[in-house]
């Protein structure tokens, strides 16, 4: 009798453990976080990392960032890269993807803005209080983002053309793949001056801002964001885009030198 009871009790215990394990697995599956992939202009990286910490704390979502020049990111998307949200540093690359029917146009929002500045390595003896006061003979090399793929480079080209300096300076240009590379060129002294976003200049310790580029000398600098038409997580992507435009996120962007 005792033996039969022992066998019955053991079987019941094993059944209970199996049931608990199955329930735990189902609960774990139901709580598995959605992974959102965001392809974003690299100039937003510091602000996005802080926003990521805030957002993931209160949402069952994991954010992963693919950072680079807006043109390169757009080309990756055109080639089929699995992305949920695209954030560009200008409207042109976003418009290109809209034209390609790769963007949910209804989801388009403006996230933030920026300014273009002229920079030099800290301690540089160069003094150009405005863009139109740049003296070509006093500089050997100038770093800018590649205008073909980096919005900051395109804005720089427009500003230099407005100042009638593009032709005089074009042969001195060193083209970076993104604004962070331009900052590095200037910080290390590999070039004399460079043009980057104000937010990038403010976050670099070995950089001095020589001048702010007049906003009326180039297209307005805005960062549009949108959901990819192919996203499998459109609902979660919409929630995150909405959060990026919230007051809480805007305070973070302002902290890093952006302006709406």
WOBELLIN-V468992 format. One record per residue. N is the residue number from 0. PHI is phi in degrees with one decimal (* if undefined). Layout:
((N PHI) (N PHI))
This chain:
((0 *) (1 -61.2) (2 -65.1) (3 -63.4) (4 -62.6) (5 -62.9) (6 -64.1) (7 -63.4) (8 -63.7) (9 -63.4) (10 -62.8) (11 -63.5) (12 -63.9) (13 -63.8) (14 -62.8) (15 -63.6) (16 -63.4) (17 -63.8) (18 -63.7) (19 -63.4) (20 -63.0) (21 -64.1) (22 -62.9) (23 -63.8) (24 -64.9) (25 -65.8) (26 -62.4) (27 -62.0) (28 -64.2) (29 -68.0) (30 -98.5) (31 -62.3) (32 -75.9) (33 -74.7) (34 -100.8) (35 -103.0) (36 -102.4) (37 -116.0) (38 -91.6) (39 -133.9) (40 -54.3) (41 -62.9) (42 -64.6) (43 -91.3) (44 -55.6) (45 -63.1) (46 -65.6) (47 -65.7) (48 -64.2) (49 -69.4) (50 -64.7) (51 -58.4) (52 -59.2) (53 -66.0) (54 -69.7) (55 -66.0) (56 -65.7) (57 -113.9) (58 -133.0) (59 -85.1) (60 -140.3) (61 -114.4) (62 -100.0) (63 -123.9) (64 -110.6) (65 -111.5) (66 -106.4) (67 175.5) (68 -68.9) (69 -58.3) (70 -64.5) (71 -64.1) (72 -65.8) (73 -62.7) (74 -66.2) (75 -61.4) (76 -64.8) (77 -60.4) (78 -89.3) (79 100.0) (80 -59.8) (81 -76.5) (82 -130.7) (83 -98.1) (84 -134.3) (85 -116.9) (86 -121.7) (87 -102.3) (88 -94.0) (89 -157.9) (90 -80.1) (91 -60.1) (92 -69.8) (93 -65.3) (94 -60.8) (95 -61.0) (96 -70.8) (97 -63.3) (98 -61.8) (99 -82.4) (100 60.7) (101 -101.0) (102 -118.9) (103 -77.4) (104 -60.5) (105 -68.1) (106 -90.6) (107 -59.9) (108 -138.9) (109 -95.1) (110 -89.1) (111 -163.0) (112 -143.1) (113 -156.7) (114 -129.6) (115 -98.2) (116 -132.5) (117 -95.9) (118 -126.3) (119 -144.0) (120 -65.0) (121 -57.3) (122 94.7) (123 -61.7) (124 -89.4) (125 -70.2) (126 -138.1) (127 -125.7) (128 -67.9) (129 -152.2) (130 -61.7) (131 -72.4) (132 -101.5) (133 -65.1) (134 -103.3) (135 -51.3) (136 -68.1) (137 -93.9) (138 -126.1) (139 -95.9) (140 -140.4) (141 -130.1) (142 -97.6) (143 -142.4) (144 -68.5) (145 -61.0) (146 -59.2) (147 -72.9) (148 -135.4) (149 -115.4) (150 -52.8) (151 -59.9) (152 -68.7) (153 -66.8) (154 -61.4) (155 -63.7) (156 -58.6) (157 -61.9) (158 -66.4) (159 -70.1) (160 -68.3) (161 -62.5) (162 -86.0) (163 58.2) (164 -117.4) (165 -58.0) (166 -63.3) (167 -73.5) (168 -105.6) (169 -56.4) (170 -73.1) (171 -95.6) (172 -78.6) (173 -112.5) (174 -94.3) (175 -98.2) (176 -77.7) (177 -163.3) (178 -66.9) (179 -63.6) (180 -68.3) (181 -62.0) (182 -58.0) (183 -61.7) (184 -57.7) (185 -74.7) (186 -58.4) (187 -84.6) (188 78.1) (189 -73.3) (190 -134.9) (191 -81.5) (192 -142.9) (193 -157.1) (194 -121.3) (195 -142.8) (196 -73.3) (197 -57.2) (198 -60.7) (199 -70.5) (200 -65.6) (201 -67.4) (202 -89.6) (203 -100.7) (204 -72.5) (205 -101.0) (206 -122.5) (207 -117.3) (208 -87.7) (209 -85.2) (210 -160.4) (211 -98.2) (212 -75.4) (213 -56.5) (214 -66.5) (215 -84.4) (216 -96.2) (217 -154.3) (218 -60.1) (219 -62.8) (220 -89.4) (221 -132.0) (222 -118.3) (223 -78.7) (224 -129.1) (225 -159.4) (226 -88.9) (227 -72.5) (228 -60.9) (229 -89.8) (230 -61.0) (231 -92.2) (232 -130.8) (233 -60.9) (234 -63.4) (235 -65.4) (236 -64.6) (237 -63.9) (238 -61.1) (239 -70.1) (240 -60.5) (241 -61.5) (242 -64.7) (243 -63.1) (244 -94.7) (245 -72.2) (246 -60.6) (247 -61.2) (248 -70.4) (249 -62.9) (250 -65.6) (251 -67.2) (252 -59.1) (253 -62.7) (254 -59.0) (255 -96.6) (256 95.9) (257 -86.4) (258 -142.9) (259 -81.1))
